[in-house]
Amino acid sequence: MAEGLAEAGGYVHVLDMRPEPAEGFLVAKDRVDPTFGGGLEYHRANVTQDKQLEDVISMIAGRKQRLDGLIAAAGIQYVAPALDYPAEEIARMLATNYTGVFLSARACARQMNKYKIQGSMCFIASMSGVIANKGFIAPVYNSSKAAVIQLARNMAMEWGRKKEDGTGGIRVNCLSPGHIVTPMVEENFRRGEADRKAWEENSMLGRLSETEEYKAAGLFLLSRASSYMTGQNLIIDGGTTAW
Ligand SMILES: NC(=O)c1ccc[n+]([C@@H]2O[C@H](COP(=O)([O-])OP(=O)(O)OC[C@H]3O[C@@H](n4cnc5c(N)ncnc54)[C@H](O)[C@@H]3O)[C@@H](O)[C@H]2O)c1
């Protein structure tokens, strides 16, 4: 999704807790054509750390005196039945999947208000935020995604109206993907926590998705193409939740 925004001319700052960016970032960075004004830059940040996020995001916004959008995608997975789920793992999951999105959105909204930018945000939830995801035992992950969908509605309501002083006018939506082939999901297959064949069968299209299939949706939600859309959850899941 970052690549899609950069291809469209956006300058995209990618934040992740890894000391070095993932390989996909480096491949995308090589492909971005500087003649369109787009770019990709990496920053190390942990979305559970409020002060760290505020510092990085205010530094980024301060450079060009603006911040136009946020895609909040950091997330973790932990597969265990509810009866055996360790309490500390519940807290760890919610700290990243829910609080991390909250803190990221708030830090960005503060900068958008500071520079009077009517920005747009996209929270990466999941189809697992609206269904129990048949056969996949992830009660906290799934409910953390439901919480993100509800958070988007509430922040959309709080920040939607542009005020006379130029603040506000910020749109907030969710994107809820179906199964995507990513390191997180490959790990689920490797550990035997999920059955690839069953997941393919769950989709009306009979297959998993690739990350590239969400690029246009990210661009849609962050650009004026979606200017009258806020508080919504865009589900792109190969039809998995539609039957
Ligand atoms: N893969 C899927 O099938 C699927 C489906 C629906 C939704 N999602 C969601 O998409 C998002 C990306 O998932 P993915 O499949 O690419 O997973 P991934 O594990 O491949 O990538 C997640 C990234 O988040 C980073 N991260 C984790 N905790 C962090 C923290 N505290 N601070 C900063 N960065 C942190 C990790 O370092 C990693 O680079 C997640 O929110 C996930 O829940 C994934």
The ligand as a MOL file (V3000), in Angstrom:
LIG
                    3D

  0  0  0     0  0            999 V3000
M  V30 BEGIN CTAB
M  V30 COUNTS 44 48 0 0 0
M  V30 BEGIN ATOM
M  V30 1 N -2.1900 -11.3470 6.4600 0
M  V30 2 C -3.5100 -11.3920 6.5010 0
M  V30 3 O -4.1490 -12.3490 6.0450 0
M  V30 4 C -4.2730 -10.2670 7.1180 0
M  V30 5 C -5.6510 -10.2380 6.9660 0
M  V30 6 C -6.3730 -9.1990 7.5060 0
M  V30 7 C -5.7300 -8.2020 8.1940 0
M  V30 8 N -4.3790 -8.2450 8.3430 0 CHG=1
M  V30 9 C -3.7510 -7.1530 9.0760 0
M  V30 10 O -2.8250 -6.5010 8.2430 0
M  V30 11 C -1.8060 -5.8950 9.0420 0
M  V30 12 C -0.4500 -6.3380 8.5280 0
M  V30 13 O -0.3690 -7.7540 8.7410 0
M  V30 14 P 0.6530 -8.7020 7.9720 0
M  V30 15 O -0.0820 -9.9150 7.6090 0
M  V30 16 O 1.4030 -7.9180 6.9470 0 CHG=-1
M  V30 17 O 1.5870 -9.0850 9.2030 0
M  V30 18 P 3.1760 -9.1030 9.3290 0
M  V30 19 O 3.4760 -9.8130 10.6080 0
M  V30 20 O 3.7440 -9.6510 8.0890 0
M  V30 21 O 3.5000 -7.5620 9.4480 0
M  V30 22 C 3.1440 -6.8400 10.6070 0
M  V30 23 C 4.1810 -5.7620 10.8400 0
M  V30 24 O 3.8150 -5.0430 12.0260 0
M  V30 25 C 5.0090 -4.7480 12.7240 0
M  V30 26 N 4.7110 -4.5290 14.1320 0
M  V30 27 C 4.2230 -5.4310 15.0270 0
M  V30 28 N 4.1050 -4.8660 16.2290 0
M  V30 29 C 4.5150 -3.5770 16.1160 0
M  V30 30 C 4.6310 -2.4930 17.0180 0
M  V30 31 N 4.3130 -2.6140 18.3060 0
M  V30 32 N 5.1060 -1.3230 16.5390 0
M  V30 33 C 5.4530 -1.1850 15.2480 0
M  V30 34 N 5.3710 -2.1820 14.3400 0
M  V30 35 C 4.9050 -3.3650 14.7800 0
M  V30 36 C 5.8850 -5.9720 12.5140 0
M  V30 37 O 7.2440 -5.6780 12.7590 0
M  V30 38 C 5.5910 -6.3140 11.0590 0
M  V30 39 O 6.4940 -5.6790 10.1760 0
M  V30 40 C -2.0860 -6.3430 10.4830 0
M  V30 41 O -2.8040 -5.3380 11.1540 0
M  V30 42 C -2.9500 -7.5710 10.2840 0
M  V30 43 O -3.7430 -7.8310 11.4060 0
M  V30 44 C -3.6260 -9.2400 7.8170 0
M  V30 END ATOM
M  V30 BEGIN BOND
M  V30 1 1 1 2
M  V30 2 2 2 3
M  V30 3 1 2 4
M  V30 4 1 4 5
M  V30 5 2 4 44
M  V30 6 2 5 6
M  V30 7 1 6 7
M  V30 8 2 7 8
M  V30 9 1 8 9
M  V30 10 1 8 44
M  V30 11 1 9 10
M  V30 12 1 9 42
M  V30 13 1 10 11
M  V30 14 1 11 12
M  V30 15 1 11 40
M  V30 16 1 12 13
M  V30 17 1 13 14
M  V30 18 2 14 15
M  V30 19 1 14 16
M  V30 20 1 14 17
M  V30 21 1 17 18
M  V30 22 2 18 19
M  V30 23 1 18 20
M  V30 24 1 18 21
M  V30 25 1 21 22
M  V30 26 1 22 23
M  V30 27 1 23 24
M  V30 28 1 23 38
M  V30 29 1 24 25
M  V30 30 1 25 26
M  V30 31 1 25 36
M  V30 32 1 26 27
M  V30 33 1 26 35
M  V30 34 2 27 28
M  V30 35 1 28 29
M  V30 36 1 29 30
M  V30 37 2 29 35
M  V30 38 1 30 31
M  V30 39 2 30 32
M  V30 40 1 32 33
M  V30 41 2 33 34
M  V30 42 1 34 35
M  V30 43 1 36 37
M  V30 44 1 36 38
M  V30 45 1 38 39
M  V30 46 1 40 41
M  V30 47 1 40 42
M  V30 48 1 42 43
M  V30 END BOND
M  V30 END CTAB
M  END
